Protein backbone atom coordinates (compact mmCIF):
# COMPACT_ATOMS: atom_id res chain seq x y z
CA UNK A 1 0.00 0.00 0.00
CA UNK A 2 1.56 3.25 -1.08
CA UNK A 3 0.99 5.96 1.41
CA UNK A 4 1.34 9.56 0.25
CA UNK A 5 4.46 11.39 1.65
CA UNK A 6 5.74 14.94 1.25
CA UNK A 7 9.12 16.59 1.65
CA UNK A 8 9.40 20.26 2.49
CA UNK A 9 12.31 22.12 0.90
CA UNK A 10 13.09 25.75 1.88
CA UNK A 11 14.48 27.78 -0.97
CA UNK A 12 15.78 31.37 -0.72
CA UNK A 13 16.21 33.92 -3.47
CA UNK A 14 19.42 35.91 -3.62
CA UNK A 15 19.50 39.68 -3.70
CA UNK A 16 20.90 41.41 -6.76
CA UNK A 17 24.15 43.31 -6.14
CA UNK A 18 24.16 47.08 -6.12
CA UNK A 19 26.84 48.44 -8.46
CA UNK A 20 28.81 51.35 -7.02
CA UNK A 21 31.11 53.86 -8.67
CA UNK A 22 34.52 55.03 -7.48
CA UNK A 23 35.42 58.24 -9.30
CA UNK A 24 38.32 59.75 -7.35
CA UNK A 25 41.81 58.87 -8.50
CA UNK A 26 41.79 55.42 -10.09
CA UNK A 27 38.13 55.27 -11.17
CA UNK A 28 36.27 51.93 -11.41
CA UNK A 29 32.97 50.23 -10.61
CA UNK A 30 32.44 47.62 -7.92
CA UNK A 31 29.83 45.89 -5.79
CA UNK A 32 29.76 44.31 -2.37
CA UNK A 33 29.32 40.54 -2.04
CA UNK A 34 25.86 39.08 -1.34
CA UNK A 35 25.43 36.56 1.47
CA UNK A 36 25.10 32.93 0.32
CA UNK A 37 26.02 33.76 -3.30
CA UNK A 38 28.35 31.23 -4.92
CA UNK A 39 29.43 33.54 -7.74
CA UNK A 40 28.30 36.37 -9.95
CA UNK A 41 27.66 36.86 -13.61
CA UNK A 42 28.54 40.22 -15.10
CA UNK A 43 26.53 40.90 -18.24
CA UNK A 44 28.40 43.19 -20.64
CA UNK A 45 27.02 44.80 -23.77
CA UNK A 46 29.56 46.72 -25.81
CA UNK A 47 27.44 49.41 -27.43
CA UNK A 48 30.21 50.46 -29.82
CA UNK A 49 30.92 47.00 -31.22
CA UNK A 50 27.40 45.66 -30.55
CA UNK A 51 28.83 42.58 -28.86
CA UNK A 52 27.48 40.82 -25.78
CA UNK A 53 29.16 38.45 -23.40
CA UNK A 54 29.35 37.44 -19.78
CA UNK A 55 32.09 37.58 -17.25
CA UNK A 56 31.98 35.19 -14.30
CA UNK A 57 33.23 36.41 -10.96
CA UNK A 58 34.28 34.26 -8.04
CA UNK A 59 32.51 35.22 -4.83
CA UNK A 60 35.82 35.10 -2.98
CA UNK A 61 37.58 37.47 -5.42
CA UNK A 62 35.42 40.45 -6.18
CA UNK A 63 37.94 43.03 -7.40
CA UNK A 64 37.26 46.51 -8.73
CA UNK A 65 35.83 46.14 -12.22
CA UNK A 66 37.85 47.95 -14.87
CA UNK A 67 37.08 45.80 -17.96
CA UNK A 68 40.80 45.12 -18.16
CA UNK A 69 41.93 44.32 -21.67
CA UNK A 70 38.74 45.69 -23.22
CA UNK A 71 38.69 48.63 -25.59
CA UNK A 72 37.51 52.03 -24.57
CA UNK A 73 33.90 52.88 -25.26
CA UNK A 74 30.34 52.59 -23.87
CA UNK A 75 29.15 49.47 -22.03
CA UNK A 76 25.74 48.59 -20.60
CA UNK A 77 26.13 46.21 -17.69
CA UNK A 78 24.27 44.45 -14.90
CA UNK A 79 25.20 41.77 -12.38
CA UNK A 80 23.34 38.65 -11.24
CA UNK A 81 24.04 36.81 -7.97
CA UNK A 82 24.36 33.09 -8.61
CA UNK A 83 22.88 30.74 -5.99
CA UNK A 84 23.19 27.02 -5.35
CA UNK A 85 23.56 24.53 -2.53
CA UNK A 86 25.50 26.65 -0.18
CA UNK A 87 24.23 26.57 3.38
CA UNK A 88 20.83 26.03 1.92
CA UNK A 89 19.27 26.37 -1.45
CA UNK A 90 19.21 29.81 -3.07
CA UNK A 91 17.87 30.88 -6.36
CA UNK A 92 19.77 33.31 -8.60
CA UNK A 93 18.93 36.91 -8.07
CA UNK A 94 17.26 39.03 -10.64
CA UNK A 95 19.76 41.10 -12.66
CA UNK A 96 20.80 44.33 -11.03
CA UNK A 97 19.64 47.57 -12.48
CA UNK A 98 21.38 48.30 -15.79
CA UNK A 99 24.23 50.79 -15.67
CA UNK A 100 25.76 52.69 -18.57
CA UNK A 101 29.54 52.76 -18.16
CA UNK A 102 32.18 54.53 -20.26
CA UNK A 103 35.69 53.15 -20.32
CA UNK A 104 38.45 55.51 -21.42
CA UNK A 105 40.93 54.63 -24.14
CA UNK A 106 44.40 53.56 -23.17
CA UNK A 107 46.46 56.75 -23.53
CA UNK A 108 49.11 57.09 -26.19
CA UNK A 109 52.07 58.82 -24.53
CA UNK A 110 55.38 60.01 -25.91
CA UNK A 111 57.98 60.25 -23.17
CA UNK A 112 61.27 62.11 -23.28
CA UNK A 113 63.71 63.27 -20.63
CA UNK A 114 65.16 66.65 -19.84
CA UNK A 115 67.57 67.14 -16.96
CA UNK A 116 66.02 65.21 -14.04
CA UNK A 117 62.50 65.34 -15.46
CA UNK A 118 60.35 63.10 -17.62
CA UNK A 119 58.30 65.01 -20.20
CA UNK A 120 54.96 63.31 -20.99
CA UNK A 121 53.11 64.28 -24.16
CA UNK A 122 49.64 62.78 -24.62
CA UNK A 123 47.94 62.29 -27.96
CA UNK A 124 45.01 64.66 -28.21
CA UNK A 125 41.53 63.17 -27.79
CA UNK A 126 38.08 64.69 -27.61
CA UNK A 127 37.51 63.76 -23.97
CA UNK A 128 40.63 62.62 -22.20
CA UNK A 129 42.69 65.33 -20.52
CA UNK A 130 43.32 63.93 -17.05
CA UNK A 131 45.74 61.14 -16.24
CA UNK A 132 46.93 59.14 -13.26
CA UNK A 133 50.68 58.58 -13.44
CA UNK A 134 52.29 55.98 -11.16
CA UNK A 135 55.99 55.18 -10.77
CA UNK A 136 58.12 53.73 -7.99
CA UNK A 137 55.93 54.30 -4.93
CA UNK A 138 54.53 57.59 -6.18
CA UNK A 139 51.41 58.73 -7.98
CA UNK A 140 50.55 62.04 -9.56
CA UNK A 141 47.44 63.28 -11.35
CA UNK A 142 48.21 65.50 -14.32
CA UNK A 143 45.95 67.43 -16.68
CA UNK A 144 46.38 68.74 -20.17
CA UNK A 145 48.23 67.33 -23.13
CA UNK A 146 51.69 67.44 -21.53
CA UNK A 147 53.19 67.08 -18.09
CA UNK A 148 56.54 67.12 -16.36
CA UNK A 149 57.43 64.52 -13.73
CA UNK A 150 60.29 65.23 -11.34
CA UNK A 151 62.56 62.18 -11.02
CA UNK A 152 65.39 63.82 -9.09
CA UNK A 153 64.73 61.86 -5.89
CA UNK A 154 64.96 58.40 -7.50
CA UNK A 155 67.96 56.21 -6.84
CA UNK A 156 69.79 54.54 -9.68
CA UNK A 157 67.59 51.61 -10.74
CA UNK A 158 65.02 50.46 -13.32
CA UNK A 159 61.43 51.74 -13.07
CA UNK A 160 58.09 51.62 -14.89
CA UNK A 161 55.60 54.38 -15.58
CA UNK A 162 51.97 53.17 -15.39
CA UNK A 163 49.67 55.79 -16.91
CA UNK A 164 45.88 55.66 -16.98
CA UNK A 165 43.36 58.05 -18.41
CA UNK A 166 40.87 58.99 -15.66
CA UNK A 167 37.63 61.02 -15.66
CA UNK A 168 37.74 64.76 -15.98
CA UNK A 169 35.92 66.94 -13.46
CA UNK A 170 34.14 70.25 -13.57
CA UNK A 171 32.69 71.92 -10.49
CA UNK A 172 33.34 68.72 -8.55
CA UNK A 173 31.32 66.55 -10.93
CA UNK A 174 32.49 64.05 -13.50
CA UNK A 175 32.22 65.54 -16.97
CA UNK A 176 29.77 63.29 -18.90
CA UNK A 177 31.19 61.00 -21.55
CA UNK A 178 29.11 61.25 -24.71
CA UNK A 179 29.06 58.72 -27.53
CA UNK A 180 26.45 57.31 -29.93
CA UNK A 181 23.98 59.88 -28.74
CA UNK A 182 24.22 58.62 -25.17
CA UNK A 183 25.81 60.20 -22.14
CA UNK A 184 27.02 58.91 -18.79
CA UNK A 185 28.87 60.24 -15.79
CA UNK A 186 30.03 56.72 -14.87
CA UNK A 187 33.48 56.93 -16.40
CA UNK A 188 36.18 54.44 -15.44
CA UNK A 189 39.91 54.57 -15.97
CA UNK A 190 41.57 53.20 -19.04
CA UNK A 191 43.94 50.27 -19.14
CA UNK A 192 47.51 51.11 -18.20
CA UNK A 193 50.01 52.48 -20.64
CA UNK A 194 53.36 51.22 -19.34
CA UNK A 195 56.80 52.56 -20.08
CA UNK A 196 60.03 51.19 -18.68
CA UNK A 197 62.78 53.68 -17.88
CA UNK A 198 65.99 53.85 -15.90
CA UNK A 199 67.73 56.20 -13.55
CA UNK A 200 71.47 56.34 -14.12
CA UNK A 201 74.21 56.53 -11.56
CA UNK A 202 76.39 59.61 -11.25
CA UNK A 203 79.50 60.28 -13.30
CA UNK A 204 82.38 60.13 -10.83
CA UNK A 205 86.14 60.21 -10.76
CA UNK A 206 86.63 62.25 -13.95
CA UNK A 207 90.28 62.87 -14.83
CA UNK A 208 92.17 64.29 -17.81
CA UNK A 209 95.65 63.48 -19.03
CA UNK A 210 97.69 64.05 -22.18
CA UNK A 211 99.07 61.08 -24.06
CA UNK A 212 101.50 61.05 -26.96
CA UNK A 213 100.72 63.29 -29.95
CA UNK A 214 98.68 65.56 -27.69
CA UNK A 215 95.82 63.05 -27.37
CA UNK A 216 93.49 64.04 -24.54
CA UNK A 217 92.45 61.11 -22.37
CA UNK A 218 89.40 61.50 -20.15
CA UNK A 219 88.63 58.71 -17.70
CA UNK A 220 85.85 58.06 -15.19
CA UNK A 221 83.97 55.26 -13.46
CA UNK A 222 81.43 53.39 -15.57
CA UNK A 223 77.94 54.77 -14.94
CA UNK A 224 75.32 52.38 -13.60
CA UNK A 225 72.56 51.62 -16.18
CA UNK A 226 74.21 53.72 -18.92
CA UNK A 227 74.84 52.19 -22.35
CA UNK A 228 76.19 55.20 -24.25
CA UNK A 229 78.50 58.14 -23.58
CA UNK A 230 79.13 61.46 -25.32
CA UNK A 231 81.62 64.27 -24.85
CA UNK A 232 81.18 67.95 -25.68
CA UNK A 233 83.87 70.63 -25.88
CA UNK A 234 82.64 74.21 -25.65
CA UNK A 235 79.09 72.89 -26.29
CA UNK A 236 80.12 71.09 -29.51
CA UNK A 237 79.80 67.31 -29.56
CA UNK A 238 82.99 65.50 -30.52
CA UNK A 239 81.55 62.85 -32.82
CA UNK A 240 84.86 61.15 -33.57
CA UNK A 241 85.89 60.66 -29.95
CA UNK A 242 87.14 57.15 -29.19
CA UNK A 243 85.22 55.54 -26.31
CA UNK A 244 86.52 52.40 -24.61
CA UNK A 245 85.18 50.63 -21.51
CA UNK A 246 87.48 48.34 -19.57
CA UNK A 247 86.86 46.72 -16.19
CA UNK A 248 84.30 49.24 -15.04
CA UNK A 249 86.21 52.27 -16.27
CA UNK A 250 85.37 54.47 -19.26
CA UNK A 251 88.10 55.99 -21.43
CA UNK A 252 87.33 58.78 -23.91
CA UNK A 253 90.09 59.96 -26.23
CA UNK A 254 90.08 63.12 -28.32
CA UNK A 255 92.75 63.12 -31.01
CA UNK A 256 93.98 66.65 -30.45
CA UNK A 257 92.11 69.09 -28.27
CA UNK A 258 94.37 71.90 -29.49
CA UNK A 259 92.59 71.74 -32.88
CA UNK A 260 89.54 73.24 -31.16
CA UNK A 261 89.35 76.97 -30.48
CA UNK A 262 89.26 77.69 -26.74
CA UNK A 263 86.81 80.19 -25.28
CA UNK A 264 88.58 82.81 -23.18
CA UNK A 265 91.55 80.47 -22.81
CA UNK A 266 89.36 77.65 -21.55
CA UNK A 267 87.96 74.35 -22.75
CA UNK A 268 84.58 73.65 -21.19
CA UNK A 269 84.22 69.87 -21.12
CA UNK A 270 80.85 68.13 -20.67
CA UNK A 271 80.65 64.35 -20.40
CA UNK A 272 77.19 62.82 -20.90
CA UNK A 273 75.93 59.35 -20.00
CA UNK A 274 72.60 58.00 -21.29
CA UNK A 275 70.60 54.89 -21.99
CA UNK A 276 68.86 53.78 -25.21
CA UNK A 277 66.45 50.94 -25.82
CA UNK A 278 66.74 48.60 -28.79
CA UNK A 279 64.91 51.13 -30.97
CA UNK A 280 67.42 53.81 -30.17
CA UNK A 281 64.99 55.77 -27.99
CA UNK A 282 66.43 57.28 -24.85
CA UNK A 283 64.80 55.75 -21.80
CA UNK A 284 66.59 57.56 -19.01
CA UNK A 285 67.37 61.12 -17.96
CA UNK A 286 70.89 61.86 -19.06
CA UNK A 287 73.62 62.34 -16.52
CA UNK A 288 76.24 64.98 -17.19
CA UNK A 289 79.49 66.13 -15.64
CA UNK A 290 81.24 69.39 -16.45
CA UNK A 291 84.84 70.36 -15.94
CA UNK A 292 87.05 73.16 -17.20
CA UNK A 293 90.55 72.89 -18.63
CA UNK A 294 92.23 76.29 -18.39
CA UNK A 295 95.18 77.37 -20.51
CA UNK A 296 97.82 78.93 -18.29
CA UNK A 297 98.65 82.62 -18.59
CA UNK A 298 102.17 83.79 -19.40
CA UNK A 299 104.49 85.52 -16.97
CA UNK A 300 105.43 89.19 -16.90
CA UNK A 301 108.85 90.75 -16.44
CA UNK A 302 109.87 91.70 -12.93
CA UNK A 303 111.02 95.24 -12.15
CA UNK A 304 113.91 93.88 -10.10
CA UNK A 305 116.70 92.17 -12.03
CA UNK A 306 120.00 90.69 -10.93
CA UNK A 307 122.86 90.99 -13.39
CA UNK A 308 123.51 87.63 -15.03
CA UNK A 309 119.98 86.34 -14.46
CA UNK A 310 116.51 87.11 -15.79
CA UNK A 311 113.66 87.47 -13.30
CA UNK A 312 109.88 87.35 -13.85
CA UNK A 313 106.67 87.64 -11.88
CA UNK A 314 105.30 84.18 -11.13
CA UNK A 315 101.67 83.18 -11.70
CA UNK A 316 99.28 82.76 -8.81
CA UNK A 317 98.90 79.05 -9.41
CA UNK A 318 100.49 76.18 -7.45
CA UNK A 319 100.47 73.87 -10.50
CA UNK A 320 102.80 75.76 -12.83
CA UNK A 321 106.41 75.13 -13.83
CA UNK A 322 108.43 77.58 -15.91
CA UNK A 323 110.35 76.32 -18.92
CA UNK A 324 112.60 78.81 -20.68
CA UNK A 325 114.85 79.15 -23.73
CA UNK A 326 117.61 81.77 -24.02
CA UNK A 327 118.94 82.96 -27.39
CA UNK A 328 121.94 85.18 -28.07
CA UNK A 329 121.14 88.47 -29.79
CA UNK A 330 122.73 91.61 -31.21
CA UNK A 331 122.50 95.10 -29.72
CA UNK A 332 119.01 95.57 -31.32
CA UNK A 333 117.90 92.25 -29.82
CA UNK A 334 117.61 90.38 -33.07
CA UNK A 335 118.21 86.71 -32.32
CA UNK A 336 121.55 85.54 -33.71
CA UNK A 337 121.53 81.87 -32.61
CA UNK A 338 119.47 79.27 -34.45
CA UNK A 339 119.08 77.15 -31.34
CA UNK A 340 118.78 78.25 -27.71
CA UNK A 341 122.17 78.66 -26.07
CA UNK A 342 120.55 77.82 -22.73
CA UNK A 343 117.33 76.09 -21.80
CA UNK A 344 116.01 74.99 -18.49
CA UNK A 345 113.11 74.87 -16.12
CA UNK A 346 112.29 75.98 -12.63
CA UNK A 347 109.44 76.53 -10.25
CA UNK A 348 111.15 79.70 -9.03
CA UNK A 349 110.99 83.15 -10.61
CA UNK A 350 114.38 83.46 -12.30
CA UNK A 351 116.74 81.59 -14.61
CA UNK A 352 119.09 79.05 -13.10
CA UNK A 353 122.32 79.74 -15.06
CA UNK A 354 124.42 82.84 -14.50
CA UNK A 355 125.04 84.21 -17.98
CA UNK A 356 128.16 85.83 -19.33
CA UNK A 357 127.93 89.39 -20.63
CA UNK A 358 125.93 89.82 -23.82
CA UNK A 359 122.54 90.57 -25.34
CA UNK A 360 119.86 87.93 -24.92
CA UNK A 361 116.27 87.11 -25.82
CA UNK A 362 114.41 84.82 -23.43
CA UNK A 363 111.19 82.86 -24.00
CA UNK A 364 109.30 81.56 -21.00
CA UNK A 365 106.54 78.94 -21.23
CA UNK A 366 104.06 78.28 -18.43
CA UNK A 367 103.95 74.49 -18.05
CA UNK A 368 101.12 72.77 -16.17
CA UNK A 369 101.97 70.15 -13.57
CA UNK A 370 98.26 69.31 -13.24
CA UNK A 371 96.94 68.35 -16.67
CA UNK A 372 93.65 67.40 -15.02
CA UNK A 373 92.81 71.08 -14.67
CA UNK A 374 95.39 73.18 -16.53
CA UNK A 375 97.11 73.13 -19.91
CA UNK A 376 100.47 74.63 -20.96
CA UNK A 377 100.40 78.25 -22.07
CA UNK A 378 101.36 77.23 -25.64
CA UNK A 379 98.91 74.29 -25.80
CA UNK A 380 96.65 75.96 -28.37
CA UNK A 381 98.90 78.74 -29.69
CA UNK A 382 102.55 77.72 -30.03
CA UNK A 383 103.53 81.40 -29.78
CA UNK A 384 101.76 81.96 -26.49
CA UNK A 385 104.86 82.49 -24.39
CA UNK A 386 106.55 85.45 -22.75
CA UNK A 387 109.44 86.92 -24.78
CA UNK A 388 111.75 89.45 -23.20
CA UNK A 389 115.02 91.20 -24.04
CA UNK A 390 117.80 91.58 -21.52
CA UNK A 391 121.50 92.18 -21.32
CA UNK A 392 124.14 90.97 -18.96
CA UNK A 393 126.89 93.51 -18.35
CA UNK A 394 130.45 93.12 -17.03
CA UNK A 395 132.20 95.74 -14.97
CA UNK A 396 135.67 96.65 -16.21
CA UNK A 397 138.46 95.76 -13.81
CA UNK A 398 139.92 98.71 -11.93
CA UNK A 399 143.31 99.77 -13.35
CA UNK A 400 146.61 99.80 -11.48
CA UNK A 401 147.80 103.42 -11.12
CA UNK A 402 151.06 104.94 -9.88
CA UNK A 403 151.99 108.59 -9.43
CA UNK A 404 155.17 110.10 -10.79
CA UNK A 405 156.59 113.64 -10.51
CA UNK A 406 159.49 113.22 -12.91
CA UNK A 407 159.47 116.00 -15.47
CA UNK A 408 156.01 117.00 -14.41
CA UNK A 409 153.24 115.20 -12.66
CA UNK A 410 152.19 111.98 -14.35
CA UNK A 411 150.03 108.93 -13.82
CA UNK A 412 151.22 105.56 -15.07
CA UNK A 413 148.10 103.51 -15.77
CA UNK A 414 148.10 99.78 -16.50
CA UNK A 415 145.37 98.88 -18.98
CA UNK A 416 142.62 96.39 -18.25
CA UNK A 417 140.48 94.35 -20.66
CA UNK A 418 137.59 96.10 -22.37
CA UNK A 419 138.95 99.55 -21.53
CA UNK A 420 138.36 102.21 -24.14
CA UNK A 421 139.52 105.20 -22.10
CA UNK A 422 140.48 106.39 -18.64
CA UNK A 423 138.84 109.25 -16.81
CA UNK A 424 140.93 111.11 -14.22
CA UNK A 425 139.27 112.99 -11.34
CA UNK A 426 141.06 115.33 -8.95
CA UNK A 427 139.46 115.44 -5.54
CA UNK A 428 135.71 114.72 -5.69
CA UNK A 429 134.80 116.69 -8.78
CA UNK A 430 131.86 115.39 -10.77
CA UNK A 431 133.53 116.18 -14.10
CA UNK A 432 136.80 114.47 -14.92
CA UNK A 433 140.04 116.45 -14.87
CA UNK A 434 140.94 114.73 -18.07
CA UNK A 435 140.31 111.74 -20.34
CA UNK A 436 142.94 109.47 -21.76
CA UNK A 437 141.80 107.41 -24.80
CA UNK A 438 143.13 103.90 -24.95
CA UNK A 439 143.59 101.91 -28.12
CA UNK A 440 143.90 98.18 -27.35
CA UNK A 441 145.06 97.51 -30.90
CA UNK A 442 148.45 99.08 -30.06
CA UNK A 443 149.06 96.23 -27.64
CA UNK A 444 150.49 98.58 -25.00
CA UNK A 445 149.97 97.52 -21.42
CA UNK A 446 150.70 100.85 -19.78
CA UNK A 447 149.82 104.43 -20.70
CA UNK A 448 150.92 107.72 -19.21
CA UNK A 449 148.67 110.63 -18.37
CA UNK A 450 150.15 114.06 -17.87
CA UNK A 451 148.29 115.72 -15.04
CA UNK A 452 147.07 119.21 -15.79
CA UNK A 453 146.66 120.27 -12.17
CA UNK A 454 149.96 121.59 -10.79
CA UNK A 455 149.09 120.98 -7.13
CA UNK A 456 150.17 124.52 -6.08
CA UNK A 457 148.37 124.38 -2.74
CA UNK A 458 150.12 122.40 -0.03
CA UNK A 459 147.64 119.73 1.06
CA UNK A 460 146.52 116.18 0.36
CA UNK A 461 144.89 115.58 -3.00
CA UNK A 462 142.64 112.67 -4.01
CA UNK A 463 143.26 111.27 -7.49
CA UNK A 464 140.68 108.79 -8.90
CA UNK A 465 141.11 106.85 -12.13
CA UNK A 466 138.12 105.08 -13.71
CA UNK A 467 138.38 102.73 -16.70
CA UNK A 468 135.48 103.18 -19.14
CA UNK A 469 134.34 101.33 -22.22
CA UNK A 470 134.55 104.50 -24.23
CA UNK A 471 133.96 104.29 -27.97
CA UNK A 472 135.86 101.06 -28.37
CA UNK A 473 133.48 98.81 -26.46
CA UNK A 474 129.70 98.76 -25.91
CA UNK A 475 129.01 100.83 -22.83
CA UNK A 476 125.95 98.72 -22.03
CA UNK A 477 127.83 95.45 -21.82
CA UNK A 478 130.94 96.81 -20.03
CA UNK A 479 130.35 99.32 -17.31
CA UNK A 480 132.87 101.65 -15.72
CA UNK A 481 135.28 100.16 -13.27
CA UNK A 482 135.40 100.97 -9.62
CA UNK A 483 137.78 103.93 -9.22
CA UNK A 484 141.40 103.37 -8.33
CA UNK A 485 142.17 106.02 -5.71
CA UNK A 486 145.56 107.62 -4.91
CA UNK A 487 146.24 110.14 -2.16
CA UNK A 488 148.94 112.61 -3.09
CA UNK A 489 150.29 115.06 -0.51
Secondary structure as GFF3:
##gff-version 3
##sequence-region A 1 489
A	DSSP	beta_strand	11	13	.	.	.	ID=ss1
A	DSSP	beta_strand	19	22	.	.	.	ID=ss2
A	DSSP	beta_strand	28	31	.	.	.	ID=ss3
A	DSSP	beta_strand	39	46	.	.	.	ID=ss4
A	DSSP	beta_strand	51	58	.	.	.	ID=ss5
A	DSSP	beta_strand	73	82	.	.	.	ID=ss6
A	DSSP	beta_strand	84	85	.	.	.	ID=ss7
A	DSSP	beta_strand	89	91	.	.	.	ID=ss8
A	DSSP	beta_strand	99	103	.	.	.	ID=ss9
A	DSSP	beta_strand	109	114	.	.	.	ID=ss10
A	DSSP	beta_strand	117	122	.	.	.	ID=ss11
A	DSSP	beta_strand	130	135	.	.	.	ID=ss12
A	DSSP	beta_strand	138	143	.	.	.	ID=ss13
A	DSSP	beta_strand	146	150	.	.	.	ID=ss14
A	DSSP	beta_strand	157	165	.	.	.	ID=ss15
A	DSSP	beta_strand	169	170	.	.	.	ID=ss16
A	DSSP	beta_strand	173	174	.	.	.	ID=ss17
A	DSSP	beta_strand	177	179	.	.	.	ID=ss18
A	DSSP	beta_strand	182	184	.	.	.	ID=ss19
A	DSSP	beta_strand	187	188	.	.	.	ID=ss20
A	DSSP	beta_strand	193	199	.	.	.	ID=ss21
A	DSSP	beta_strand	207	210	.	.	.	ID=ss22
A	DSSP	three_ten_helix	212	214	.	.	.	ID=ss23
A	DSSP	beta_strand	216	221	.	.	.	ID=ss24
A	DSSP	beta_strand	228	233	.	.	.	ID=ss25
A	DSSP	beta_strand	236	237	.	.	.	ID=ss26
A	DSSP	beta_strand	242	246	.	.	.	ID=ss27
A	DSSP	beta_strand	249	254	.	.	.	ID=ss28
A	DSSP	three_ten_helix	257	259	.	.	.	ID=ss29
A	DSSP	beta_strand	266	274	.	.	.	ID=ss30
A	DSSP	beta_strand	287	295	.	.	.	ID=ss31
A	DSSP	beta_strand	300	301	.	.	.	ID=ss32
A	DSSP	beta_strand	312	313	.	.	.	ID=ss33
A	DSSP	beta_strand	320	329	.	.	.	ID=ss34
A	DSSP	beta_strand	342	346	.	.	.	ID=ss35
A	DSSP	beta_strand	358	368	.	.	.	ID=ss36
A	DSSP	beta_strand	374	375	.	.	.	ID=ss37
A	DSSP	beta_strand	386	392	.	.	.	ID=ss38
A	DSSP	beta_strand	394	395	.	.	.	ID=ss39
A	DSSP	beta_strand	400	404	.	.	.	ID=ss40
A	DSSP	beta_strand	410	414	.	.	.	ID=ss41
A	DSSP	beta_strand	421	426	.	.	.	ID=ss42
A	DSSP	beta_strand	434	437	.	.	.	ID=ss43
A	DSSP	three_ten_helix	440	442	.	.	.	ID=ss44
A	DSSP	beta_strand	446	450	.	.	.	ID=ss45
A	DSSP	beta_strand	461	468	.	.	.	ID=ss46
A	DSSP	beta_strand	478	479	.	.	.	ID=ss47
A	DSSP	beta_strand	484	488	.	.	.	ID=ss48
###
